Amino acid sequence: MELAELVARRPFPAAGLLLGLTRRCPLSCAHCSTGSGLFTRQEPDGRQLERFVGSFTEENRPDVVMLTGGEPLLLPALAERLSTLARNAGSRTALLSGMFFARGGALPGSRGGASRGRRRRAIPPAILRAIRSVDHFSASLDVHHEREVPRADVFRALHLVREEGVAVSLHLTGTGGSDPYLADLTRAVDKEFGGRVPCLVNEVRPFGRAASWARAARTGPDPAAASPCPMAAWPVVAFDGRVVACCNQDTVDRRPVPPHLDLGHIAEDDWETVRGRALESPVLRMLRTVGPTHLAARYGSGPRPGSYCDGCRALGDDEAVAAGAQAVAGGAAGALLDMTAAMRGSREGAQGIVRRHGCAAYAPLVVAGGPDLPETDGRDLR
């Protein structure tokens, strides 16, 4: 499964599921949005995760399951079991890693007495089994990750993963299209892999450790205009097992979860139940169709102060919004409206999705072998 296939499914409701295996991570990246750390022990119960994924059937399962964290490869056996369960039901799986296991040049896990060259080619067996179990492997890399794991080590490990026959990609972040670091890094990736490794490029957001220094999110939409939110399409299993209808990290971490974004808990609910709630909620249908700002302006008390996502969270307290959404998006008509919005959102493919929600200047890189990007000396590429 290539990166562009995964991203192209993003607008479709319940086509994907994100599983946060743990908030623990051995890295201390300055921009981390999860609040993770080496001694963080917040994570869903592994047995409950397996039961939940084990409830998938061939007729009722997500197309894509994304294993993430924290660092999911700190629990390689669990990652392997979850991927195997999901794939047995017909889902495809992907895993996102911060590449802690690659740092130091000589990858850990080699046998004693081996030559230096052989030590440099080793990936710990348990981690390698987890990687082999997925359909797609993504590595995070940016200026903050590089202070923890140099790009040369990441590149070396990715070559090994590609030799295993697993599709790979890079998830990159920077300050925007004019970021000279991103220009340098993307050129280095192209030179190293000859355009065969796609990249998903995003901009650092003011969440987690970056809350005090990252720039604010883009200017919010005009309340009179519809601004659909495909981020409310894929359910997310959070650190405590609660299932949230949004992947915004600030929303995933906050408690209590606003009622309109709460899809249940893996200790009590199976995939069919969660999927039904995600697909049938009139408020979620309207979020995916017109977005929270337009929804509040038309049916509620008007736009709320704060960001686009702050306005969405506030909708849970607005009964008028729930009533208005029910009138428009309840029943079969609402389901058709929802699917029409998803089709419209995917019409431009993976590149169009990245232009709207990632770093637009680098959207072509989401497709392996995509068009060359212009050279830059740090000026805005857009």
C-alpha positions as CSV (number, residue, x, y, z in Angstrom):
1,M,0.0,0.0,0.0
2,E,1.6,3.3,-1.1
3,L,1.3,6.5,0.8
4,A,-1.0,8.1,-1.8
5,E,-3.5,5.3,-1.5
6,L,-3.6,5.8,2.3
7,V,-4.1,9.6,2.1
8,A,-6.7,9.3,-0.7
9,R,-9.0,7.4,1.7
10,R,-8.8,10.1,4.3
11,P,-12.1,11.9,3.5
12,F,-14.2,8.7,3.6
13,P,-16.1,8.2,6.9
14,A,-14.9,5.2,8.9
15,A,-12.6,4.1,6.0
16,G,-9.7,4.2,8.5
17,L,-9.0,3.8,12.1
18,L,-6.1,5.2,14.1
19,L,-4.8,3.1,17.0
20,G,-2.6,4.9,19.6
21,L,-0.7,2.0,21.1
22,T,1.1,4.1,23.7
23,R,2.2,7.6,24.6
24,R,5.6,6.4,25.6
25,C,8.5,7.4,23.4
26,P,12.3,7.3,24.0
27,L,12.7,10.5,22.0
28,S,12.3,14.1,23.3
29,C,11.5,16.0,20.1
30,A,10.8,19.7,20.8
31,H,7.7,19.8,18.6
32,C,6.0,16.6,19.8
33,S,2.2,17.0,19.9
34,T,1.5,13.9,22.1
35,G,3.1,14.9,25.4
36,S,4.9,11.6,25.2
37,G,8.1,10.7,27.1
38,L,10.3,7.7,28.0
39,F,8.5,7.3,31.4
40,T,5.0,8.0,30.2
41,R,2.9,4.9,30.9
42,Q,-0.4,6.0,29.4
43,E,-1.6,3.4,26.9
44,P,-4.8,1.4,26.2
45,D,-5.0,-2.1,27.6
46,G,-3.4,-4.4,25.0
47,R,-6.0,-7.1,25.5
48,Q,-8.8,-4.7,24.9
49,L,-7.1,-3.4,21.7
50,E,-6.8,-7.0,20.4
51,R,-10.4,-7.7,21.3
52,F,-11.5,-4.5,19.5
53,V,-9.5,-5.2,16.3
54,G,-10.6,-8.9,16.6
55,S,-14.2,-7.7,16.2
56,F,-13.5,-6.7,12.5
57,T,-15.2,-8.9,10.0
58,E,-14.7,-9.2,6.2
59,E,-18.0,-7.4,5.8
60,N,-17.4,-4.7,8.5
61,R,-13.9,-3.5,8.9
62,P,-11.9,-0.3,8.2
63,D,-10.0,-0.2,4.9
64,V,-6.9,1.1,6.7
65,V,-5.6,0.7,10.3
66,M,-2.8,3.1,11.3
67,L,-0.7,2.1,14.3
68,T,0.8,5.1,16.0
69,G,1.8,6.4,19.4
70,G,4.0,7.7,21.1
71,E,6.3,5.1,19.6
72,P,4.3,2.0,18.6
73,L,7.5,-0.1,18.1
74,L,8.2,0.0,21.8
75,L,5.4,-2.6,21.8
76,P,6.5,-4.6,18.7
77,A,4.7,-7.8,19.6
78,L,1.4,-6.0,20.2
79,A,1.9,-4.1,16.9
80,E,2.5,-7.4,15.1
81,R,-0.6,-9.1,16.6
82,L,-2.9,-6.1,15.9
83,S,-1.6,-5.8,12.3
84,T,-2.1,-9.6,11.8
85,L,-5.6,-9.5,13.2
86,A,-6.6,-6.5,11.0
87,R,-5.1,-8.0,7.8
88,N,-6.8,-11.3,8.5
89,A,-10.1,-9.4,8.3
90,G,-9.1,-7.7,5.0
91,S,-7.9,-4.3,6.4
92,R,-4.6,-2.9,5.3
93,T,-2.2,-1.7,8.0
94,A,0.3,1.1,8.3
95,L,2.7,2.0,11.1
96,L,4.3,5.4,11.9
97,S,7.6,5.3,13.9
98,G,10.0,7.9,15.2
99,M,12.9,5.5,14.3
100,F,14.5,5.3,17.8
101,F,15.8,1.9,16.9
102,A,18.0,3.3,14.0
103,R,20.0,5.9,15.9
104,G,23.7,5.5,16.4
105,G,24.6,4.2,12.9
106,A,25.1,0.7,14.1
107,L,21.5,-0.5,14.4
108,P,20.9,-2.4,17.7
109,G,20.1,-6.1,17.8
110,S,23.2,-7.5,16.1
111,R,24.9,-10.7,17.1
112,G,28.2,-10.6,19.0
113,G,31.2,-11.2,16.9
114,A,29.7,-10.0,13.7
115,S,31.6,-7.6,11.4
116,R,31.0,-3.9,11.7
117,G,29.4,-3.9,8.3
118,R,27.0,-6.6,9.4
119,R,26.1,-4.8,12.6
120,R,25.1,-1.7,10.6
121,R,22.5,-3.8,8.7
122,A,20.7,-5.3,11.8
123,I,17.2,-4.3,12.9
124,P,16.1,-5.9,16.2
125,P,14.2,-9.1,15.4
126,A,11.0,-8.2,17.3
127,I,10.9,-4.8,15.6
128,L,11.6,-6.3,12.2
129,R,8.7,-8.8,12.6
130,A,6.4,-5.9,13.4
131,I,7.5,-4.0,10.4
132,R,7.1,-7.1,8.1
133,S,3.5,-7.5,9.4
134,V,2.3,-4.2,8.0
135,D,1.5,-3.0,4.5
136,H,3.1,0.3,4.9
137,F,5.9,1.7,7.1
138,S,6.3,5.5,7.7
139,A,9.2,7.2,9.4
140,S,9.0,10.6,11.0
141,L,11.8,13.0,10.1
142,D,12.3,16.7,10.7
143,V,14.7,19.1,12.3
144,H,13.6,18.1,15.8
145,H,13.8,14.3,15.1
146,E,17.2,14.8,13.5
147,R,18.5,16.0,16.9
148,E,17.5,12.6,18.2
149,V,18.1,10.3,15.2
150,P,20.3,11.6,12.3
151,R,18.8,11.4,8.8
152,A,21.7,9.1,7.7
153,D,20.6,6.6,10.3
154,V,16.9,6.9,9.2
155,F,17.8,6.5,5.5
156,R,19.9,3.5,6.3
157,A,17.1,1.8,8.2
158,L,14.6,2.7,5.4
159,H,16.7,1.0,2.9
160,L,16.6,-2.2,5.0
161,V,12.8,-2.0,5.3
162,R,12.5,-1.6,1.5
163,E,14.6,-4.7,1.1
164,E,12.0,-6.6,3.1
165,G,9.4,-5.7,0.4
166,V,7.4,-3.3,2.7
167,A,6.3,0.0,1.1
168,V,7.8,3.0,2.9
169,S,7.3,6.8,3.2
170,L,8.5,9.7,5.2
171,H,6.4,12.0,7.4
172,L,8.1,15.4,7.4
173,T,7.3,18.6,9.3
174,G,8.6,22.1,9.0
175,T,7.5,25.7,9.4
176,G,5.9,26.0,5.9
177,G,6.7,26.2,2.2
178,S,9.5,28.8,2.8
179,D,11.3,26.6,5.4
180,P,14.9,26.2,4.1
181,Y,15.3,23.0,6.2
182,L,12.4,21.4,4.3
183,A,13.9,22.3,1.0
184,D,17.2,20.7,2.0
185,L,15.6,17.6,3.5
186,T,13.4,16.9,0.5
187,R,16.3,17.3,-1.9
188,A,18.3,14.8,0.3
189,V,15.4,12.3,0.3
190,D,15.1,12.5,-3.5
191,K,18.9,12.0,-3.9
192,E,19.0,9.1,-1.5
193,F,16.0,7.2,-2.9
194,G,15.7,8.4,-6.4
195,G,12.2,9.7,-6.1
196,R,10.9,6.2,-5.0
197,V,10.0,7.2,-1.4
198,P,7.0,9.5,-1.1
199,C,6.7,12.2,1.6
200,L,3.8,13.6,3.5
201,V,4.8,17.1,4.5
202,N,3.0,19.0,7.3
203,E,3.5,22.2,9.2
204,V,4.3,22.2,12.9
205,R,1.2,23.1,14.9
206,P,1.1,24.7,18.4
207,F,0.2,21.6,20.3
208,G,2.1,19.6,23.0
209,R,5.7,20.8,23.4
210,A,5.3,23.2,20.4
211,A,2.4,25.0,22.0
212,S,4.6,27.8,23.3
213,W,6.6,28.5,20.1
214,A,4.8,27.2,17.0
215,R,2.8,29.7,15.0
216,A,-1.0,29.6,15.3
217,A,-3.0,27.5,12.8
218,R,-4.1,29.0,9.6
219,T,-6.7,31.7,9.6
220,G,-10.1,30.2,10.2
221,P,-12.7,30.0,7.4
222,D,-15.4,32.5,6.6
223,P,-18.5,31.5,8.6
224,A,-20.6,32.1,5.6
225,A,-18.6,29.5,3.6
226,A,-18.6,25.8,4.0
227,S,-15.2,24.4,5.2
228,P,-15.6,20.6,5.5
229,C,-13.5,18.8,8.1
230,P,-12.3,15.3,6.9
231,M,-10.4,15.0,10.1
232,A,-13.7,13.9,11.7
233,A,-13.9,10.9,9.3
234,W,-11.6,8.4,11.0
235,P,-12.1,7.2,14.6
236,V,-9.1,7.4,16.9
237,V,-8.4,5.1,19.8
238,A,-6.8,7.4,22.4
239,F,-4.3,6.7,25.2
240,D,-7.1,5.6,27.7
241,G,-9.0,3.4,25.2
242,R,-11.7,6.1,24.5
243,V,-12.6,6.3,20.8
244,V,-12.7,9.9,19.5
245,A,-14.2,11.1,16.2
246,C,-11.3,13.4,15.5
247,C,-7.5,13.1,15.1
248,N,-6.6,16.7,16.3
249,Q,-4.1,15.9,19.1
250,D,-5.5,18.5,21.5
251,T,-9.0,17.0,21.1
252,V,-7.7,13.4,21.5
253,D,-6.0,14.3,24.7
254,R,-8.6,16.4,26.4
255,R,-11.1,15.0,28.9
256,P,-14.0,14.9,29.0
257,V,-14.4,14.3,25.3
258,P,-17.2,16.5,23.9
259,P,-20.4,14.4,23.4
260,H,-20.5,14.8,19.7
261,L,-16.9,13.5,19.3
262,D,-17.2,10.6,21.7
263,L,-17.7,7.3,19.9
264,G,-17.3,5.0,22.9
265,H,-14.6,2.9,24.6
266,I,-12.8,-0.3,23.4
267,A,-13.6,-1.9,26.8
268,E,-17.3,-1.8,26.0
269,D,-17.8,-1.4,22.3
270,D,-16.8,-3.3,19.2
271,W,-15.9,-1.9,15.7
272,E,-19.4,-2.3,14.4
273,T,-20.8,-0.1,17.2
274,V,-18.1,2.5,16.8
275,R,-18.4,2.6,13.0
276,G,-22.2,2.9,13.3
277,R,-21.9,5.9,15.6
278,A,-19.3,7.6,13.3
279,L,-21.4,7.1,10.2
280,E,-24.9,7.9,11.6
281,S,-24.3,10.9,13.8
282,P,-25.9,14.0,12.2
283,V,-23.5,16.4,13.8
284,L,-20.5,14.4,12.5
285,R,-22.0,14.3,9.1
286,M,-22.4,18.1,9.1
287,L,-18.8,18.6,10.3
288,R,-17.6,16.5,7.4
289,T,-19.9,18.3,5.0
290,V,-19.8,22.0,6.0
291,G,-17.4,22.2,9.0
292,P,-17.9,23.5,12.5
293,T,-17.8,27.2,11.8
294,H,-20.6,27.2,9.2
295,L,-22.6,24.8,11.4
296,A,-22.4,27.1,14.4
297,A,-23.2,30.2,12.3
298,R,-26.2,28.6,10.7
299,Y,-27.8,26.7,13.6
300,G,-26.1,27.7,16.8
301,S,-25.1,30.7,18.7
302,G,-22.6,31.8,16.1
303,P,-18.8,31.5,15.8
304,R,-16.9,30.9,19.0
305,P,-13.6,32.5,20.0
306,G,-10.5,30.5,19.4
307,S,-9.4,28.2,16.6
308,Y,-11.4,26.2,14.1
309,C,-10.9,23.1,16.4
310,D,-11.9,25.1,19.5
311,G,-15.1,26.0,17.8
312,C,-15.8,22.4,17.0
313,R,-15.3,21.2,20.6
314,A,-17.7,23.9,21.8
315,L,-20.5,22.5,19.6
316,G,-21.1,19.7,22.2
317,D,-22.7,22.3,24.5
318,D,-25.1,23.7,21.8
319,E,-28.4,21.9,21.7
320,A,-29.6,24.1,18.8
321,V,-26.7,22.8,16.7
322,A,-27.7,19.2,17.4
323,A,-31.3,19.9,16.4
324,G,-30.3,21.7,13.2
325,A,-27.9,18.9,12.3
326,Q,-30.6,16.3,12.9
327,A,-33.1,18.2,10.6
328,V,-30.6,18.4,7.7
329,A,-28.4,15.3,8.1
330,G,-30.5,12.7,9.8
331,G,-31.5,9.5,8.0
332,A,-30.7,8.4,4.5
333,A,-30.6,11.9,3.1
334,G,-27.8,12.7,5.6
335,A,-25.9,9.6,4.6
336,L,-26.0,10.6,1.0
337,L,-24.9,14.1,1.8
338,D,-22.0,12.8,3.8
339,M,-20.8,10.5,1.0
340,T,-21.2,13.2,-1.6
341,A,-18.9,15.4,0.5
342,A,-16.4,12.6,0.8
343,M,-16.3,12.1,-2.9
344,R,-15.9,15.8,-3.5
345,G,-13.1,15.9,-1.0
346,S,-11.2,13.1,-2.7
347,R,-11.7,14.3,-6.3
348,E,-8.3,15.9,-6.4
349,G,-6.7,12.8,-5.0
350,A,-4.0,12.6,-2.4
351,Q,-2.2,15.8,-3.6
352,G,-5.4,17.8,-3.2
353,I,-5.9,16.6,0.3
354,V,-2.4,17.5,1.3
355,R,-2.7,21.0,-0.3
356,R,-5.7,21.7,1.9
357,H,-4.5,20.1,5.1
358,G,-0.7,19.8,4.9
359,C,2.1,21.9,3.5
360,A,0.7,22.8,0.1
361,A,4.1,23.6,-1.5
362,Y,5.2,20.0,-1.0
363,A,1.9,18.2,-1.9
364,P,3.3,16.6,-5.1
365,L,5.7,14.5,-2.9
366,V,2.9,12.4,-1.5
367,V,3.1,10.5,-4.8
368,A,6.3,8.5,-5.4
369,G,8.1,9.8,-8.5
370,G,5.9,12.9,-8.5
371,P,6.9,16.1,-10.3
372,D,10.1,17.8,-9.2
373,L,9.8,20.7,-6.9
374,P,11.5,24.0,-7.7
375,E,14.8,24.9,-6.1
376,T,14.4,27.3,-3.2
377,D,16.8,29.5,-1.2
378,G,14.2,29.7,1.6
379,R,11.6,31.9,-0.1
380,D,8.0,30.9,-0.1
381,L,7.3,28.2,-2.7
382,R,3.6,28.8,-3.0
